Amino acid sequence: MSTTQVEPLRCVERTMNFVTTAEPRQRLAEYALAVVTPPTVTARRVVPKFLQAKPRALNDVAEYVAGSALPPVVVCEVGWVNGLGAIRSLGRAGAPVIALDHRPWALGFRSKYALPVVAPDPLPDEDGFISFLQELAEVLDRPAPIFPTHDEHLNSLARRRDELGDRFLYPFPGWDVLEPLQSKRHQIDTASRLGMGAPATTHPRSAEEARSAAAEIGWPVFVKPSENIVFKRIHKRQAFVCRDAAELEHAYRTTADYEPMVQEFIPGGDEWLWSLGTYIAADGNPLAVFSGRKLRQTSENMGSARVGEALWDDEVVDSGLKLLRELGFHGIAQVEWKRDPRDGQLKLIEVNPRLWQWHGLTGACGADVAQTAYWDQIGVEVPSARTDSSGKRWAIALMSEHGVSVQRPPYVDGVFALDDPKPGLVNAGRFLFNPLRPS
């Protein structure tokens, strides 16, 4: 068969109509509450055609993987550095990589280490996504590890794992573990039960309760959705910092359908944000362990990593592994903490049960979580590895709307790589072109 081009999803409120069920606070198991109807206006192209890749058809996959001694591997959602980092890590290990995305301009499609294939977006079309994977599995003709880089794909794969069966190998647990884990409320409750630090958090059921909670916690406060997958896609943000009642009212109204939380705002800059990154085998043994901290995020007080560095912290590692054990988790995960500068206590920010934005630094520090997961999934024994306090940095040098951020060496760039130059060149083109786009 030949692959049809999937219409790119422009998930912004002016172009998409979201139809919700009668109970919008249902758990993620029913987040098909994000049933999407076709756009009412033509989506604005993000990049010109000369900066887009030329995705391949499923017919090309068999030829691409033929003759490889190593099993192929599938990476889902390769639009930005998370997916690109996974492609490079796995491709450098010699594995034939199939890169999936619903957007023909996905940056990972330009990597020499992957075959680019357009696939349905699981958020509006989970059935189509799963059907596509079943067809892909027939072409691959042997079990392949599959790496979701974002929650939409992770949840769909876990929720529909019985339908996919042993066609794929899964570096993450089943839906019985992931469903509760994907609730930020469950994460914080579990950490608190273990006696670990967490921001003071309430779960208001009305704007009035939210105001009372903020008054008790003290201004400013964070307002964020506990169930945030659809929310992030629509609103392009993770949370709100509220400094007064008017800002709180707006934040509560915006998050009301996504189980809003009102949280203590922990002071301190981005450098107080610490991460455990790990791959835990099915038997509970952590085979790759990374420790590091952010130095800069894409937005003030929130957002994804722009600059990070590898630094070892025993408390970050030990607390993170203990929390993951209590959650019953195995696979790839990031546990993010913020060390409160007022008392030095680690407080849980979130658990991401998948590859995170700056996981590419783990390979440069000797504990590559993606490669380790791949070898373990295909049955190759690998020794346990841990990173150190090398101080190596990871950064995105050029980022549209966020300027330039070149770091002192040694550092790993999330986009530029001498052995894989096309993504970097395309990103530079976008960096120059985007300010010229009509709004």
Kinemage of the C-alpha trace (Angstrom):
@kinemage 1
@onewidth
@group {chain A} dominant
@subgroup {mainchain}
@vectorlist {calphas} color= white
{ca met a 1} P 0.000 0.000 0.000
{ca ser a 2} L 1.052 3.617 -0.296
{ca thr a 3} L 0.828 6.067 2.557
{ca thr a 4} L -1.597 8.928 2.242
{ca gln a 5} L -0.513 12.293 3.545
{ca val a 6} L -2.210 12.973 6.848
{ca glu a 7} L -3.537 16.521 7.135
{ca pro a 8} L -1.309 18.246 9.710
{ca leu a 9} L -3.076 18.909 12.989
{ca arg a 10} L -3.024 22.563 13.923
{ca cys a 11} L -4.390 22.232 17.394
{ca val a 12} L -5.214 25.822 18.237
{ca glu a 13} L -8.582 27.061 19.308
{ca arg a 14} L -9.234 29.142 16.213
{ca thr a 15} L -8.934 26.152 13.853
{ca met a 16} L -10.041 23.118 15.857
{ca asn a 17} L -13.364 22.217 17.413
{ca phe a 18} L -13.052 19.973 20.460
{ca val a 19} L -16.165 18.048 21.463
{ca thr a 20} L -16.122 16.913 25.057
{ca thr a 21} L -18.133 14.287 26.841
{ca ala a 22} L -20.600 15.103 29.571
{ca glu a 23} L -17.959 14.585 32.244
{ca pro a 24} L -14.803 16.424 31.132
{ca arg a 25} L -12.941 15.492 34.307
{ca gln a 26} L -12.854 11.820 33.425
{ca arg a 27} L -9.500 10.135 33.665
{ca leu a 28} L -7.134 9.771 30.755
{ca ala a 29} L -8.586 6.386 29.933
{ca glu a 30} L -11.436 8.364 28.382
{ca tyr a 31} L -9.434 11.206 26.952
{ca ala a 32} L -11.019 10.433 23.657
{ca leu a 33} L -13.024 13.360 25.029
{ca ala a 34} L -10.668 15.162 22.641
{ca val a 35} L -12.683 14.064 19.637
{ca val a 36} L -11.597 16.410 16.895
{ca thr a 37} L -13.728 17.587 14.023
{ca pro a 38} L -12.086 18.786 10.786
{ca pro a 39} L -10.639 22.304 10.810
{ca thr a 40} L -13.035 24.985 9.710
{ca val a 41} L -10.300 27.065 8.117
{ca thr a 42} L -7.146 26.156 6.267
{ca ala a 43} L -4.219 25.674 8.613
{ca arg a 44} L -1.312 28.070 8.175
{ca arg a 45} L 1.780 26.331 6.863
{ca val a 46} L 4.518 26.304 9.471
{ca val a 47} L 7.493 26.157 7.078
{ca pro a 48} L 7.929 26.546 3.330
{ca lys a 49} L 8.068 23.412 1.214
{ca phe a 50} L 11.807 23.624 0.630
{ca leu a 51} L 12.329 23.137 4.374
{ca gln a 52} L 10.002 20.128 4.535
{ca ala a 53} L 11.069 16.513 4.216
{ca lys a 54} L 9.716 14.035 1.683
{ca pro a 55} L 8.138 11.251 3.732
{ca arg a 56} L 8.259 7.732 2.383
{ca ala a 57} L 5.523 5.170 1.873
{ca leu a 58} L 5.096 1.948 3.824
{ca asn a 59} L 6.220 0.109 0.692
{ca asp a 60} L 9.696 1.566 1.243
{ca val a 61} L 10.027 0.236 4.788
{ca ala a 62} L 10.716 -3.383 3.842
{ca glu a 63} L 13.593 -2.376 1.587
{ca tyr a 64} L 14.985 -0.019 4.222
{ca val a 65} L 15.191 -2.675 6.956
{ca ala a 66} L 16.178 -5.578 4.690
{ca gly a 67} L 19.552 -7.050 5.385
{ca ser a 68} L 19.973 -5.468 8.808
{ca ala a 69} L 21.335 -7.798 11.451
{ca leu a 70} L 19.664 -5.670 14.109
{ca pro a 71} L 15.910 -5.431 14.557
{ca pro a 72} L 14.353 -2.173 13.359
{ca val a 73} L 13.109 0.360 15.869
{ca val a 74} L 10.166 2.768 15.639
{ca val a 75} L 10.299 6.302 17.073
{ca cys a 76} L 6.916 8.043 17.396
{ca glu a 77} L 6.674 11.840 17.173
{ca val a 78} L 9.904 13.293 15.852
{ca gly a 79} L 8.912 16.919 15.377
{ca trp a 80} L 11.573 18.346 17.664
{ca val a 81} L 14.687 17.519 19.675
{ca asn a 82} L 13.150 14.762 21.794
{ca gly a 83} L 12.442 12.578 18.781
{ca leu a 84} L 15.560 13.700 16.922
{ca gly a 85} L 17.712 12.723 19.898
{ca ala a 86} L 16.165 9.254 19.973
{ca ile a 87} L 16.702 8.801 16.223
{ca arg a 88} L 20.379 9.701 16.502
{ca ser a 89} L 21.008 7.607 19.582
{ca leu a 90} L 19.439 4.492 18.053
{ca gly a 91} L 20.797 5.116 14.561
{ca arg a 92} L 24.353 5.500 15.832
{ca ala a 93} L 23.976 2.084 17.457
{ca gly a 94} L 23.338 0.649 13.996
{ca ala a 95} L 19.599 0.054 14.298
{ca pro a 96} L 17.411 0.880 11.279
{ca val a 97} L 15.079 3.599 12.566
{ca ile a 98} L 11.533 4.214 11.320
{ca ala a 99} L 10.530 7.782 12.258
{ca leu a 100} L 6.784 8.462 12.537
{ca asp a 101} L 5.073 11.834 12.681
{ca his a 102} L 1.834 13.356 11.409
{ca arg a 103} L 3.618 16.477 10.119
{ca pro a 104} L 5.733 16.380 6.954
{ca trp a 105} L 7.929 19.158 8.361
{ca ala a 106} L 8.934 17.154 11.479
{ca leu a 107} L 12.589 17.936 12.142
{ca gly a 108} L 13.508 14.295 12.758
{ca phe a 109} L 12.437 13.500 9.179
{ca arg a 110} L 15.637 15.227 8.014
{ca ser a 111} L 17.985 12.939 9.925
{ca lys a 112} L 20.143 10.571 7.901
{ca tyr a 113} L 19.586 7.949 10.610
{ca ala a 114} L 15.876 7.378 9.916
{ca leu a 115} L 13.312 6.585 7.261
{ca pro a 116} L 10.572 9.254 7.532
{ca val a 117} L 6.983 7.991 7.395
{ca val a 118} L 3.835 10.058 7.924
{ca ala a 119} L 1.370 8.418 10.334
{ca pro a 120} L -1.935 9.502 11.905
{ca asp a 121} L -1.866 11.658 15.014
{ca pro a 122} L -3.175 9.525 17.916
{ca leu a 123} L -4.823 12.432 19.697
{ca pro a 124} L -7.639 12.999 17.188
{ca asp a 125} L -7.334 9.605 15.462
{ca glu a 126} L -6.211 6.883 17.838
{ca asp a 127} L -7.916 4.154 15.803
{ca gly a 128} L -6.096 5.291 12.682
{ca phe a 129} L -2.782 5.387 14.532
{ca ile a 130} L -3.177 1.841 15.859
{ca ser a 131} L -4.320 0.529 12.465
{ca phe a 132} L -1.296 2.150 10.862
{ca leu a 133} L 1.024 0.449 13.354
{ca gln a 134} L -0.573 -2.910 12.602
{ca glu a 135} L 0.141 -2.392 8.910
{ca leu a 136} L 3.679 -1.263 9.685
{ca ala a 137} L 4.254 -4.389 11.772
{ca glu a 138} L 3.279 -6.583 8.817
{ca val a 139} L 5.912 -4.868 6.696
{ca leu a 140} L 8.592 -5.131 9.396
{ca asp a 141} L 7.842 -8.840 9.805
{ca arg a 142} L 9.576 -9.097 13.192
{ca pro a 143} L 9.046 -7.520 16.598
{ca ala a 144} L 10.453 -4.005 16.822
{ca pro a 145} L 11.045 -1.838 19.885
{ca ile a 146} L 8.805 1.229 19.769
{ca phe a 147} L 9.734 4.500 21.472
{ca pro a 148} L 7.018 7.123 22.070
{ca thr a 149} L 8.515 10.534 22.771
{ca his a 150} L 5.283 12.236 23.876
{ca asp a 151} L 2.367 11.282 26.081
{ca glu a 152} L -0.206 11.123 23.271
{ca his a 153} L 1.619 8.235 21.630
{ca leu a 154} L 2.657 6.593 24.890
{ca asn a 155} L -0.904 6.463 26.195
{ca ser a 156} L -2.340 5.173 22.935
{ca leu a 157} L 0.265 2.421 22.747
{ca ala a 158} L -0.252 1.382 26.357
{ca arg a 159} L -4.027 1.554 26.169
{ca arg a 160} L -4.198 -0.495 22.935
{ca arg a 161} L -1.290 -2.811 23.639
{ca asp a 162} L -3.490 -5.922 23.532
{ca glu a 163} L -4.409 -5.111 19.934
{ca leu a 164} L -0.777 -4.658 18.926
{ca gly a 165} L 0.368 -7.722 20.844
{ca asp a 166} L 3.880 -9.017 20.301
{ca arg a 167} L 4.327 -7.157 17.023
{ca phe a 168} L 6.282 -4.576 19.018
{ca leu a 169} L 8.569 -4.474 22.059
{ca tyr a 170} L 7.610 -1.912 24.702
{ca pro a 171} L 10.064 0.017 26.915
{ca phe a 172} L 7.235 1.074 29.228
{ca pro a 173} L 4.686 -0.662 31.481
{ca gly a 174} L 1.067 -1.515 30.752
{ca trp a 175} L -1.909 0.809 31.006
{ca asp a 176} L -2.710 -0.486 34.494
{ca val a 177} L 0.451 1.290 35.683
{ca leu a 178} L 0.487 4.232 33.289
{ca glu a 179} L -3.128 5.326 33.648
{ca pro a 180} L -2.828 6.409 37.303
{ca leu a 181} L 0.773 7.537 36.835
{ca gln a 182} L -0.218 10.049 34.163
{ca ser a 183} L -2.231 11.964 36.748
{ca lys a 184} L -0.077 14.667 38.354
{ca arg a 185} L -2.272 14.327 41.426
{ca his a 186} L -1.381 10.642 41.757
{ca gln a 187} L 2.309 11.425 41.413
{ca ile a 188} L 2.238 14.004 44.188
{ca asp a 189} L 0.079 11.861 46.458
{ca thr a 190} L 2.495 8.944 46.053
{ca ala a 191} L 5.532 11.100 46.822
{ca ser a 192} L 3.821 12.533 49.897
{ca arg a 193} L 2.921 9.058 51.114
{ca leu a 194} L 6.626 8.165 50.941
{ca gly a 195} L 7.519 11.234 52.997
{ca met a 196} L 9.099 13.009 50.032
{ca gly a 197} L 8.816 16.715 49.444
{ca ala a 198} L 6.182 18.174 47.134
{ca pro a 199} L 4.743 21.658 46.634
{ca ala a 200} L 1.734 22.406 48.817
{ca thr a 201} L -1.117 21.386 46.516
{ca thr a 202} L -4.890 21.608 46.543
{ca his a 203} L -7.511 20.386 44.083
{ca pro a 204} L -10.274 23.013 44.001
{ca arg a 205} L -13.697 22.208 42.583
{ca ser a 206} L -14.689 25.824 42.043
{ca ala a 207} L -13.134 29.233 41.497
{ca glu a 208} L -14.065 30.123 45.062
{ca glu a 209} L -12.177 27.110 46.406
{ca ala a 210} L -9.212 28.080 44.210
{ca arg a 211} L -9.169 31.589 45.725
{ca ser a 212} L -9.324 30.175 49.240
{ca ala a 213} L -6.486 27.769 48.461
{ca ala a 214} L -4.305 30.549 47.083
{ca ala a 215} L -4.943 32.685 50.155
{ca glu a 216} L -3.907 29.789 52.383
{ca ile a 217} L -0.831 28.804 50.357
{ca gly a 218} L 0.278 32.386 49.721
{ca trp a 219} L 0.848 34.322 46.514
{ca pro a 220} L 2.089 33.706 43.895
{ca val a 221} L 0.700 30.255 43.082
{ca phe a 222} L 0.893 27.839 40.183
{ca val a 223} L -2.310 26.667 38.523
{ca lys a 224} L -1.876 23.634 36.315
{ca pro a 225} L -4.021 20.783 34.995
{ca ser a 226} L -3.575 17.378 36.550
{ca glu a 227} L -4.591 15.791 33.244
{ca asn a 228} L -2.664 17.911 30.808
{ca ile a 229} L -2.241 16.124 27.474
{ca val a 230} L -5.155 17.692 25.611
{ca phe a 231} L -4.711 20.944 27.539
{ca lys a 232} L -1.101 21.372 26.387
{ca arg a 233} L -2.031 20.678 22.778
{ca ile a 234} L -4.760 23.307 22.799
{ca his a 235} L -3.184 26.031 24.918
{ca lys a 236} L 0.521 25.558 24.149
{ca arg a 237} L 1.451 25.865 27.804
{ca gln a 238} L 1.751 23.733 30.925
{ca ala a 239} L 0.699 26.046 33.745
{ca phe a 240} L -0.049 29.572 34.918
{ca val a 241} L 1.789 31.659 37.484
{ca cys a 242} L -0.880 33.673 39.297
{ca arg a 243} L 0.039 36.720 41.357
{ca asp a 244} L -3.441 37.951 42.193
{ca ala a 245} L -7.094 36.923 42.208
{ca ala a 246} L -7.777 38.134 38.658
{ca glu a 247} L -4.999 35.987 37.204
{ca leu a 248} L -6.192 33.066 39.298
{ca glu a 249} L -9.767 33.431 37.998
{ca his a 250} L -8.517 33.312 34.409
{ca ala a 251} L -6.246 30.327 35.065
{ca tyr a 252} L -8.984 28.380 36.830
{ca arg a 253} L -11.504 28.971 34.053
{ca thr a 254} L -8.959 27.847 31.460
{ca thr a 255} L -8.028 24.635 33.305
{ca ala a 256} L -11.447 23.821 34.787
{ca asp a 257} L -12.089 20.840 32.502
{ca tyr a 258} L -8.683 19.264 33.211
{ca glu a 259} L -8.692 18.717 36.985
{ca pro a 260} L -6.905 21.940 38.000
{ca met a 261} L -4.409 22.041 40.826
{ca val a 262} L -3.389 25.108 42.820
{ca gln a 263} L 0.200 24.724 43.929
{ca glu a 264} L 2.777 26.495 45.984
{ca phe a 265} L 5.187 28.519 43.859
{ca ile a 266} L 8.702 27.409 44.764
{ca pro a 267} L 11.175 30.273 44.405
{ca gly a 268} L 14.509 29.991 42.676
{ca gly a 269} L 15.647 30.007 39.078
{ca asp a 270} L 15.821 27.218 36.526
{ca glu a 271} L 19.144 25.996 37.937
{ca trp a 272} L 17.246 24.612 40.957
{ca leu a 273} L 15.417 22.099 38.736
{ca trp a 274} L 16.990 18.650 38.992
{ca ser a 275} L 16.273 15.461 37.069
{ca leu a 276} L 16.757 11.758 37.393
{ca gly a 277} L 16.702 10.103 33.984
{ca thr a 278} L 16.685 6.330 33.813
{ca tyr a 279} L 15.875 3.122 32.022
{ca ile a 280} L 14.617 0.429 34.387
{ca ala a 281} L 14.440 -3.138 33.105
{ca ala a 282} L 11.316 -5.241 33.610
{ca asp a 283} L 12.951 -6.946 36.604
{ca gly a 284} L 13.343 -3.579 38.360
{ca asn a 285} L 17.073 -3.145 37.723
{ca pro a 286} L 18.007 0.408 36.657
{ca leu a 287} L 20.364 -0.205 33.727
{ca ala a 288} L 20.999 3.450 32.845
{ca val a 289} L 20.925 6.298 35.363
{ca phe a 290} L 21.445 9.992 34.656
{ca ser a 291} L 21.513 12.939 37.044
{ca gly a 292} L 21.492 16.559 35.964
{ca arg a 293} L 19.856 19.922 36.254
{ca lys a 294} L 18.343 22.522 33.986
{ca leu a 295} L 20.108 25.819 33.590
{ca arg a 296} L 17.515 27.499 31.397
{ca gln a 297} L 13.964 26.791 30.260
{ca thr a 298} L 12.083 27.997 27.221
{ca ser a 299} L 9.765 30.126 29.358
{ca glu a 300} L 10.118 31.869 32.683
{ca asn a 301} L 9.203 29.573 35.591
{ca met a 302} L 7.956 26.822 33.256
{ca gly a 303} L 8.496 25.220 29.881
{ca ser a 304} L 10.898 22.650 28.507
{ca ala a 305} L 14.673 22.576 28.748
{ca arg a 306} L 16.780 24.974 26.697
{ca val a 307} L 20.058 24.340 28.530
{ca gly a 308} L 20.925 21.509 30.925
{ca glu a 309} L 24.035 20.004 32.452
{ca ala a 310} L 25.102 16.653 33.870
{ca leu a 311} L 25.709 16.806 37.619
{ca trp a 312} L 25.400 13.897 40.007
{ca asp a 313} L 23.208 14.254 43.084
{ca asp a 314} L 22.654 11.164 45.249
{ca glu a 315} L 19.401 12.466 46.725
{ca val a 316} L 17.935 13.233 43.304
{ca val a 317} L 18.787 9.734 42.086
{ca asp a 318} L 17.816 7.767 45.185
{ca ser a 319} L 14.534 9.620 45.691
{ca gly a 320} L 13.592 9.308 42.032
{ca leu a 321} L 14.264 5.578 41.875
{ca lys a 322} L 12.356 5.011 45.102
{ca leu a 323} L 9.359 6.905 43.744
{ca leu a 324} L 9.383 4.941 40.475
{ca arg a 325} L 9.493 1.665 42.405
{ca glu a 326} L 6.489 2.727 44.456
{ca leu a 327} L 4.649 3.629 41.246
{ca gly a 328} L 5.359 0.125 39.912
{ca phe a 329} L 7.206 1.576 36.938
{ca his a 330} L 9.714 0.065 34.556
{ca gly a 331} L 11.003 1.544 31.315
{ca ile a 332} L 12.295 5.012 30.425
{ca ala a 333} L 11.432 7.864 32.782
{ca gln a 334} L 12.415 11.293 33.996
{ca val a 335} L 11.663 12.404 37.545
{ca glu a 336} L 11.971 16.163 37.932
{ca trp a 337} L 12.464 17.900 41.256
{ca lys a 338} L 13.004 21.460 42.381
{ca arg a 339} L 15.350 22.051 45.278
{ca asp a 340} L 13.709 24.710 47.411
{ca pro a 341} L 16.380 27.378 48.055
{ca arg a 342} L 14.635 28.305 51.306
{ca asp a 343} L 15.438 25.009 53.026
{ca gly a 344} L 17.287 22.840 50.484
{ca gln a 345} L 14.459 20.278 50.315
{ca leu a 346} L 13.747 18.472 47.068
{ca lys a 347} L 10.137 18.878 45.973
{ca leu a 348} L 8.556 16.806 43.230
{ca ile a 349} L 7.617 18.620 40.020
{ca glu a 350} L 6.552 15.693 37.838
{ca val a 351} L 7.268 12.221 36.519
{ca asn a 352} L 7.537 11.793 32.749
{ca pro a 353} L 7.248 8.053 31.925
{ca arg a 354} L 9.056 8.368 28.578
{ca leu a 355} L 11.994 10.061 26.900
{ca trp a 356} L 12.311 13.704 27.922
{ca gln a 357} L 13.490 16.712 25.929
{ca trp a 358} L 17.190 16.656 26.801
{ca his a 359} L 17.807 12.907 27.053
{ca gly a 360} L 20.449 13.314 24.330
{ca leu a 361} L 22.885 14.347 27.057
{ca thr a 362} L 22.763 10.858 28.590
{ca gly a 363} L 24.660 9.343 25.651
{ca ala a 364} L 27.424 11.935 25.907
{ca cys a 365} L 27.817 11.011 29.579
{ca gly a 366} L 28.065 7.225 29.139
{ca ala a 367} L 24.549 6.120 30.141
{ca asp a 368} L 22.441 6.425 26.980
{ca val a 369} L 18.889 5.625 28.073
{ca ala a 370} L 17.531 5.093 24.550
{ca gln a 371} L 20.319 2.758 23.457
{ca thr a 372} L 20.194 0.872 26.744
{ca ala a 373} L 16.445 0.358 26.399
{ca tyr a 374} L 16.863 -0.852 22.815
{ca trp a 375} L 19.519 -3.438 23.691
{ca asp a 376} L 17.536 -4.671 26.668
{ca gln a 377} L 14.324 -4.942 24.649
{ca ile a 378} L 15.968 -7.104 21.962
{ca gly a 379} L 17.576 -9.362 24.559
{ca val a 380} L 21.172 -8.103 24.488
{ca glu a 381} L 22.708 -8.043 27.953
{ca val a 382} L 24.039 -4.621 28.904
{ca pro a 383} L 25.914 -3.611 32.056
{ca ser a 384} L 24.453 -0.982 34.315
{ca ala a 385} L 25.785 2.515 33.664
{ca arg a 386} L 25.639 5.800 35.526
{ca thr a 387} L 26.618 9.290 34.535
{ca asp a 388} L 28.936 11.461 36.613
{ca ser a 389} L 29.422 15.119 37.486
{ca ser a 390} L 31.185 15.875 34.224
{ca gly a 391} L 29.450 19.207 33.839
{ca lys a 392} L 28.782 18.479 30.174
{ca arg a 393} L 25.972 20.582 28.841
{ca trp a 394} L 23.105 20.128 26.415
{ca ala a 395} L 21.531 23.082 24.657
{ca ile a 396} L 19.468 24.202 21.679
{ca ala a 397} L 21.657 26.864 20.078
{ca leu a 398} L 19.028 28.314 17.734
{ca met a 399} L 15.372 28.402 18.616
{ca ser a 400} L 12.685 30.427 16.882
{ca glu a 401} L 11.190 33.081 19.168
{ca his a 402} L 13.797 32.284 21.822
{ca gly a 403} L 17.003 33.534 20.236
{ca val a 404} L 20.532 32.143 20.409
{ca ser a 405} L 22.062 30.134 23.252
{ca val a 406} L 25.527 28.791 22.447
{ca gln a 407} L 27.225 27.142 25.450
{ca arg a 408} L 30.808 26.706 26.502
{ca pro a 409} L 32.274 23.303 25.599
{ca pro a 410} L 31.936 20.487 26.232
{ca tyr a 411} L 28.304 20.539 25.208
{ca val a 412} L 25.858 18.572 23.090
{ca asp a 413} L 23.546 20.511 20.809
{ca gly a 414} L 19.991 19.239 20.620
{ca val a 415} L 19.831 19.956 16.871
{ca phe a 416} L 23.285 20.480 15.340
{ca ala a 417} L 25.481 17.410 14.860
{ca leu a 418} L 28.493 17.039 12.564
{ca asp a 419} L 27.567 13.461 11.667
{ca asp a 420} L 23.947 14.421 10.900
{ca pro a 421} L 23.968 17.981 9.573
{ca lys a 422} L 20.611 18.293 7.765
{ca pro a 423} L 18.392 18.858 10.834
{ca gly a 424} L 20.715 21.635 11.970
{ca leu a 425} L 20.695 23.301 8.570
{ca val a 426} L 16.908 23.072 8.358
{ca asn a 427} L 16.546 24.500 11.857
{ca ala a 428} L 18.857 27.374 10.945
{ca gly a 429} L 16.685 28.041 7.895
{ca arg a 430} L 13.567 28.079 10.033
{ca phe a 431} L 15.269 30.338 12.547
{ca leu a 432} L 15.939 32.852 9.782
{ca phe a 433} L 12.637 32.369 7.975
{ca asn a 434} L 10.133 32.380 10.851
{ca pro a 435} L 10.478 36.102 11.735
{ca leu a 436} L 9.565 36.868 8.102
{ca arg a 437} L 6.355 34.818 8.131
{ca pro a 438} L 3.057 36.661 7.871
{ca ser a 439} L 1.139 36.349 11.126
